[in-house]
Every structure is written in structure tokens, then in C-alpha cells.
Amino acid sequence: MFAMSSRIAGQATEANDAMNVKDPSLGWMIGFLFLVCFVGLFALVPLRKVMIIDYGLSYPSGTATATLINGFHTPQGAKEAKEQVKTLGRYSLVSFLWGLFKWFYTAGDDCGFESFPSLGLEAYERKFYFSFSPIYVGVGMICPYIINVSILLGGILSWGLMWPLIEKKKGSWYPATAKGSDLHGLQGYKVFISIAMILGDGFYNFVKVSLRMTKAFMAAAKRRSTLPVSGSSDGPARSLDDDDLRRTEYFLRDQIPMGVALAGYVAVAAVSVGVVPKIFPQLKWYYILAVYGMAPVLAFCNAYGMGLTDWSLATTYGKLGIFVFGAWAGASHGGVIAGLAACGVMMTIVATAADLMQDFKTGYLTLASPRSMFISQVIGTAMGCVIGPCVFWLFYRAFDNVGLSGSDYPAPYAVVYRNMAIFGVQGFSSLPKHCLTLCCVVFAAAVVINLARDLAPEKVSRFIPVPMAMAIPFYLGSYFAIDMCVGSAILFVWEKVDKAGADMFARSVASGLICGEGIWSMPQSVLALAKVQPPICMKFLSRSTNARVDAFIQTLSSKT
């Protein structure tokens, strides 16, 4: 929304006319969020059983939250439960203190342990390094081994093979003058190829689940029973132990009727189709209708990916919205505003759908009522629709230089999204050379790999990588994959040495690692708002660069 403003538009040389500018206002921002934020809550409610029980997706953050909550409500006198809570608290404290320790060394850009070139400077440039993040190590201990290996494999294929090869075509496939964040350059390949793989995986699984739902619907209609996607079924797809059977019973007992979810989605979408174009005249009603037609598929892709890897790729789908709807509208008809507004709608839908499914996982593990959790999510979403814009408005009105380069609050992503929207209005013709062809190949490869996973025997399919997980490092890099694989390695060795201890305490250790550093982010944010800067910058240089830096410092010293 801030990318629409004249303050951001003034920093670009293109598409800064009145049709492509809309300044922030508290009224329309709150209204817009109320119109679009609730759609995602209804989008995937019918699929909650498929995601949580049938697929058994891990949702690592939801699992960590459930472990923390369960630790506060264990039966009195249970020795094992007390030990698990102690372990959770111990590793939370270690993770928190490690986050505090790392903060002291982050006084500048690319400083600190997160920028430690543990595998060498060349590997660091290619996003291969251990980032010393307890969060990712904990996530790696919770995620299945094949997910962590798939993420690492995706990083090797992209940053280790594809991007270096494409980079050699600089000046031929894409302009030699293209900067790092320019979608006309290498960044365009990274963004759109990763989207293509994600959509290929999500499309395959969405079609597979849709066919299952159709078959179940026909069978349920004959029996005049409820649909298994939101209620009971002939049996879960996975073998369940006694605890899981009890959780499944509670999870399916307090159903959210299919009709309520569908009616809610249609009603909110209908209101949005009528009202959002009043806020953004550039975003026609049929654009909004198209977004809501695409939303369930994209929400499924994002929720499925988050369940596997704990990563929400809502911003990636938002970039897809910028490109598609910006090109559809065109620059002369306010395509920049149309693309940014469509991005906001799409990002909100897929993000809230994935967050709700993450919360359903927590509810499943804590025996909470899904209906109560859904209502709580609606209340929390309504609060966010007011609190979020108010906090932004406070900054926007208090500081005249918010969004300006070089200020204390430069809002760099607003400039990035504005440039993406400008790029998007030019359509597919503006993609780098062969980018669309590569996207089609990657999309087809994701479908074929999933088909192979389903058709191969179990002893073979468990070694076939998951395309959704492979796609994430295509855009982000492999640094978190290495941390997650370290978590997998720790768990693997622990299970070999002490299987009983690993079964009892591994989840508590992982949850503690995730929660501790997550809690540290709150005092870190307070320090940033108070303009308290870390005292040290720890940065790593090559030997030759270090020699030049030393010579430069000596030259300055001699002059003074």
C-alpha cells in the first residue's frame, strides 16, 4: 500500500502520474483490509482434515507452539512431562541468550554470525553458509528428513548450478546493466522460476485433492453422510497411535460446516468485488473476481508449502499478482496501482489461509476446538485490520521522511514493489530471454516428480524429493537449508545413540530453539525503535581485500 504513494513514486522515473499514485489514508487502508482479510479464513476450512490428518503436514511453528502450550497443562506429578517442560525452558533460554549475543556483532550491513562465510567466501556469495540460527535448526529437527534434503537439493540446483550458468549469459539473455533486484535481470529468473515450481507442485496436489473430494462427495451423497474433507471419513490416510486417534476424534468432533465455509467465502468475495473497485478504480471488478477464482488454489499451495517447510511464500504469490494484473490493466489505465492492489488482495488471502491452517495444527495437538479457534482468528483478524494501519499511520504522520532513501525509515521494500509493478505492466514480453520457457519446463518437472512420488513403491518414493520444498531456496538461497540439515543431523545421531531419549525430548528441544530466538525478536525490536545500535560489526573479507583495506587505513592514518 505504501508503494502506491507519491512519496515512493517520486523516487522512480516511470509511471508516476496521477493514475498510478494513491497516497495513504487511514480510512481507505482500514476499509481495504476489512474487505480482503477475511476471505482467506474461509478459503481452506473444508480442507483442514486433508492438511492436518490425511497429509500429516508438520507445520513446525504450530507444532512448537503446541508443545509450549501442552507443557503448561500437563498432569501434575507426571515426571516425563516435567522433564520435557524443563528441557523446553532450558533450550529456550539458550536460544534467547544466543540471539542476544549475536546482536552485539550486527552494527552494519552483512555483519554478524548470520553473515559468517562458514563454507568459504565464494559459497557465501552463492547463499551457501551456516547462519547460526537456532530457529532453523529447530525447524530442521521437526521437519521430515526428505523435506530438509529437498530444500538443500533445490538450493544446489538453483544457486549452485542454474543461476551461475544463467549469470554467464549476462549481456545476452538479459541486460548487462541490470541490478540485483531488477526483474529484467537474473532476479527475474529467480522469482518466476521459483513461482513456476511452486505452482506446478501446488497444481498437482490441488487437482489430486479435488479428485478425492469429488469422489468422497459422490460416496457421501449416496450414504447421505458428511464430507470427509471437513468431517469423518472411511479412515485416515496415515496410521495413527492412540494419542493421534484421540486428537483426531476431538479435531473432527467440533466441525465447521462445509456450507458455512463456502457461503462465507462467496459472501465476502461478493462484497469485495463490489466495494474494492470504489477504493481503487484502476482495479476493475472482474480483476477482483479473477483473484478470488485463483485464491483457493494459491492458498492451498501456500498452506501446503508452509506445512512442509514452515515458510509462507505469500510475498511470492503477491509478485505473481503484480505481474498478471498489472500487465492486464496496462500502464495507461493505472496498471501500477491495479497490480499493487491485486498483490495486496492475493497476499492477504494466501497468508491468512496458511496462518489459519498453522493454528489448526496447534489446535489439533492441544485438543482445542477448531470452531473456537476459527472464531478467535476472525476476532484477531478484525483487530489487525485496525491496529496495523494505525501503527503505520503513526509512523507516517510522525516522521516526514518515512520512505525516503537515506532516512531512518527508508521502507526499501516499498520501492522494490513499486519497481516490480512498473515492470509488471509491460507484460510477458518484458521477461528476460528464455525465462518463460524455463518456467514451463520447471512447472512440468514439478508435476512429473509428484506423479513419480505417487506411482513409485513406498521404499522408492520416500527418497524422491518434494518439489514444493525444492522451490523455496530457488528464490531465498540455501543458508537456512544448511541450518535445517544440521537439525536433521542432530536428530539422526540422537536417535541412533538414544532412541527413547530422542522420542521423548527432541520436540521439546526443537521447540525451545524456535521459541527462544523468536522471543528475542521482541526486545530487539524495542532496541531498534529506541535507536540503540549494536556496538560491533563482525565482517569477513578475503585476504586480498583485507590487505587493501589495511593499506587504505594506513594511508588515512599517515595523512592525519
N, C-alpha and C positions, 0 to 999 in steps of 0.2 A: 504493500500500500504506500509506503514511503517512497518507493521508486517512481510512483506516479507524480510526485510533487515537482513544482517548478524549481525548487532548490536543487534537486538531483538532476532534473532535465537541463538546468543551466550549465552543468558540467560536461554535457555532450554537445556535439555539433550537429546531430541529426535528430529529426522528429521531436523538436521542442516547441512545436506550435500549439495553439490552444486546444486542438482536437486530441492531442496526445499528452495533455497535462491535467492533473486533478490534485489540488492541494488538500492536505489532511484537514479533517473537521471531525470533532468528537461525535457529532450526531450521526453522520453517514457511516463512520467506522463501526460504531456500536450496532447500528441497524444492519449493516452488511454482515457482520459476524453472526448476529442472531438469525439471519436468513440462511446462512450456509453451514453453520457449525453443527446443526442437529441432524443433518441428512446422513452423515457418516455413522451416527449412532444406530440408525435403522438398517444400514446397508448390509451388514453381515450377521445380524442377530439370527437369521434362520440357519446359518452355517456354524454356529458355535459348537454343536456336538461334533461335527466333522473335524473342526480345527483342534479342539481340546482333547476329545476322546478317541475318535477314529484315527486321526493322523498322529495323535500324541505329541504335538509340537511342544518344544521345551519352554519357549518364552522365558529366557534366563532371568530377566529383571523381575518378571512376575513371580517366577519361582523363588528368587532371592527374597522378595517382599513377603511371600507366603511363609518362607522359613523363619523370617524375623518375627512375623505375627504369631505363628504357631509356637515360637519359643517363649512368648509371653503368656501363653494359655495352655501350658502343659499340665497334666495331672500332678498334684502335689505328691512329693516323695518319689517320683519316678527318677531313678538315678541316671539312666541314659539321657533322658530329656534335659536334666540339669547340666550334664556334661556337654550336651550339644549347645545349650544356651551359653555356657562358659566359653566354648570354642568360638561360637559366633561373636561374642563380645570381644574376645581376645584378638581375633583377626580383624575385626572392625577397628579396634584401637590401633593395631599395627598399620593398617591401611591408611587410617586418618593421619597418623604421625608421619607416614611416608609421604603423603600428599603435602603436608606442611613443610617437611624437609625439602622436597623438590621445589617448592615455591620460592625458596630463598635464592635459587640459581636461575630464575627466569626474568631477569631485568630487561631483556630486549628480545627482538625477533630471533627465532631459531636458537634460543638459549635454553639450557636446562637438560634434564635427563630425557625428556621427550624428543630431543634432537641429538641424542647420543648415537654416533655412527658405529654401532656395535659390530657391524659386518663390513665396515670399511666405508670410505667417503663415496666411492662410486656406487656402491649398493644403497647408501643413504640417499643419493640423488635420485635413485630409482624406487624410492619408498620402501626399501628393504632394510629394516632395522628393528631392534627390540626397543619398545618405547617405555619400558619400566612402568607399565600401567597395571596396578592390581585389579582394576575393573575388568580389563580384557583377559587377564589370567584367570580370574574367577569365572567369567563367561565361558572361557575355554574349558573349564572343569565341568560346567553344566551341559554345554552343547555336546551332541554325539561326535564321536571321532571323525566320522565321514564328513560332517559339516565343516569342522576345522580344517581337515585336509583339503576339502573342496575349495575353501576360501584361499588357502595357500596356493593351490594349483591355479586358481584364477589369477592370483597376483603374479605368478611366474609366467603364465601365458601372456598376460597383458603387459605388465611393466618390465618383464624380463625378455619378452620376445616381440610382441606386436608393436608396442609404442616405439622401441628403438628402431625397428625396421621402417615404420611409417615416418619416424623423425628423419631418416636418411633421405626421404623424398621431399624434404623441405625445399621450397622453391619450385617444385614440380607438381606435387599433389596439392599443396597449399602455399599461400604467400610466405615468403621468407621473412617478411616484416611482422607476421602475426605474433602477438604477445601471448604470454602464458594462459591468460583467461579468455582469449579471443576464440569464439566458436568457429571462426573461419580457419583456425589453425588446428594444431594437434588436440586442443581441448574439445573441439567438435567431435573428433573421432571417439575420445574417451566418453563423452556424455551420451552420444547417440548409440554407440555400440553397446554400452552397458545397459541402456534402456531397452535395446532390442533383445538382449539375452533375458532380461527380467520379464519382458512382455511375452517372450516365447515360452518360458517356464510357466509363467502365470496363466497364459492362454491354455496351455496343455492341461494344467491341473484344474482350471476353471471348467473346461469342457468335460473333463473326466468326472468332476463332482456334479456338474449339471446333469450328465447322463445317469449318474447314480441317483440323484434326486428325482429325476423323471421316472426312472424305474421304480423307486420306492413310493413315489406318489401314486403310480398306477396300481401297485400292490396294495397300498394303504386304502385307496379308493374302493378296491374290491372287498377289503376287510372292514371298510368304514372305520379306520383307526387313524391315529395321528401320524404325522410325518416323522421319520426318524431323524431328519436333519435338525430338528429342534426338540425332539422328544425321544421316546423309546424306539428301539429297533430290534431286529431279529437277533442281534448280538454285536458286540463291539468288534472292530477290526483287529484289535490287539488283545493279547492275553493279559488279564488283569489279576493282580493279587487281591487279598481281602481288603486292604486299605483302599485300593483303587476302586474296587466294587462298591464300597461304601460311599466314596466320593462321587462316583458316577450316579448312584442312587439319589443322593442329595442334589446333584447338579441337574438332573433331569426331572426331579420332582416338582420344582417351582418354575414351570415353563413360562416363557414369553410367547404367546400365541403367534403363529405364523401370520394370521390376518392382521394383528396389531402392527407387526413389523412392516408388512407390505403397505398397509393403509397409512402408517406414519411416514414412510418414505415417499409415497405418492403425494400425500397432502403437503408436506414440507417442500417437496420439489415443485409442486404446482404454484405455491405461494412465491417461491424464489423466482420461478420463470416469469411471473407477472411483475414482481417488485424490483428485482436486481437491475433490470434494464432502466428503471427510473433513476437509480443511483448512477449507473454507468450507461448512458445512451449508446456508447460505442459497442457495448456487449449486447447484441440482439437477443431476443427471447429464444430463437432457435439455436443460438450458440449455447445458452444455458441448458436447453433441452438435450442437446448433444452431450454436454458434460455429464448430466445425470444419467444418460444412457450408457456412457462409458464407465461411470463411477463404480458400480459393483464389481466389474472385472478388475479395475485398478486397485480398488480397496482389498479385494481378495489377494491380489499379487503382493501388496504391501504387508498385509497381515500374515500371509504365509511366509514371506521372507523374514519378518520380524520374529515369527515363531521359531524359525530355524537359526537365526544368527543374532537376534536382539538388535538389529539395525532397522530403523524406519527410513525408507527411501522416499518419503513424501516430497522432499525438495526435488528429487529426480523426476517424479511424475509431474510436479509443477512446471519443470522446464519443458516437458513434453507439451503441457497445456499452453505455455507461452508460444512455442513454435507453431503448433497446429492452429490455434485460434488467432494468433497474430497474423499468420500467413493468410488465413481465411478472410479476415477483415481487411487487411491491406493498410499501408501507412496513411493513405489519403482519407481513410474512413476511421481513423483513430485506432489503428491496429496495435499500437504500443499499449494503450490503456486496455483495450479488449484482451490482449494477451496476458497482461499482468493481472487483470481481474479474473480471467479464467484460471490462471495459475493459482490465485488465492482460493477460488472455489474448489479446484481439484486437490490442492494440497490439504485443505481443511478436511475434506471428505475422507481421503485415504489415511490421514494421520489420526483422526478421531476413531475411525473404524479399527485400526490396528491397536490403538491405545485401549479401546474397549475390550478387544479380544485378549490383550495382555492382562487386563483387570479380571476378565472371566477366568483366566488361568489361575490368578491369585485366589479368586473365589472358589474355584474347583478344589484347590489344595487346602483351603481353610474351612471348607464346608459352609461357605456363605451363600445366601440366597441370590441366584442370578437376577431375579426380578428386583430385589432391593439394590443390587449393585447397578443395574441399569438406571433405576430412578435416581440414585446418587450421582451417577455420571451425568444425567440430564441436569441436575441441580448444579453440579460443579461446572459444567459447560456454560450454563447461563451466567454464573458468576464470572467465569473467564471472559465472556463476551463484554462484560462491563469493566472488569479490573484491568485487563490487558490494554485496551485503548486509553484508559485513564492514566495508567503509568506512563505510556508512551507520550500522551498529551502533556503530562507534567514535564518531561524532559524537553519536549518540542517547544513549549512555551517559556520554559525557564532559561534555555540556552539558545541564543540566536544563531549559533554556528553549528548546530546539530546537522550532520550530513555533509559538512564541508570538509574537503580534504585538508589534512593538517590540524584539524580541531581535536578537542578532547574526545568527541563523539563523532567520528567520521562516517559511521554507518557504511562500511565498504560494500556490504552485500547489496545495499540499495542501488549503488552504482553498477554492480555486476548484473543484477536482474534487469536494470534499465537497458544495459547494453545487449543483454540476451533478447529482450523484447524488440529492440531495434533490429537485431539480426533476424529475429523470427519473422518479421513482416515481409522479409524478402523471399520466404518460401524455401522449398526443397532445392531450388536452383542455386541457393547460396551455400549449400553444404559443401564441405571440401570434396575434392575429387575422389571418387570410388567409395565415399562414406556410405551412401545409401545401399550400394551393392554389398558392402561388408555387413551392414545392419541386417540385410535379408539373409545372408549366409549364417550369421550368428543366431538369428531368430530360428531358422530351420534346424540348426545344430542343437539348440536347446530342446526343441520338440523331439528330435531323434534320440537324444540322450535320455530324456524322460521315458520315451517309448521303450528304449532298451532296458531301463531300470525296471519297468513293469513287466516286460516279457521274459527277462532273464531269470534263471533259477535264483533262489534267495542267496545261496552260497556265492553266486557271482554278482548279483545286483548290489549287495552290500558294499562292494568295492567300486561301484560306478559313482562318479562324483555327482553332486547336485548342482544343476545349472544356476539356480537362484542364488546359491551361496557363492558360486564362482564369479557371478556378475558384480558383486559388491566391490571387490578390490579393483575391478576394471577402472572405476572412477576414483576411488579413495586411496588406493595404494595398498601395500601388503604389511604395513607396520603393525596393525592390530592383529593380522593373521598369525604373525610370528608369536606375539604375546599369547594368543589363544592356543596355538600349538604347544607352547610351553606349559599352559594349563593342562592340556591333554596329556603331555608327557608326565607331568607331576602325578596326575590321577592314574595313569597307566602303571607307573612304577609303584605307586602306593597300593594299588590293587594286587600287584604281584607279590609285594612284600607282606601286606597285611590286609587281606580282602575284607575281613569283618570290620576292621577299623575304618577302612575307606567307605564301606557301605554306610557306616554309622555317622561319620564326621565329614565326609567330602563335601556334601551340600552345605553344611554349616560353615566350613572354611571358605568355600566359594562365595557364599552369600555375605560373609564378613568382609572379604576382599572387595566385593562390589559396593556394599553399603558404606564402608569406612571412607573411601575416597569420594564417594558421592556426597556424603555428609560434609566433607571438607570443602566442597564447592560453595557451600553457603557462606562460611566466614571468608573464603577467598573473594566472593562477590562483594561482601561488605568492605573488605580492604580496598578493592578496586574502586568502589563508589567513593570511599574516603580518600582516594588518590594516594594510598600508601603503596609505594613501589618496592619490589624486591631489591635487596642490596647488591646482588651479584649476578653477572651474566656469565654463564659457563658455555663457551662455544668452542667448536673443534675446527681446526684448519689443517690443510695439508702442509707438509714440510716446506715446500717452496713458497706457499702463500704466507706461512708464518715467518719465513726469512724476510720477505718483502715488507711485512707489517713491522717487524723489528727494525729494519733499516729505515722505514718511514718515521717510526717513533724516535729513533736516534737522531735523525735529521732535524726533527722538530725540537728535540732537546738541545741540540747544539745551537740552534738559532735563538733559543730563549736563554 
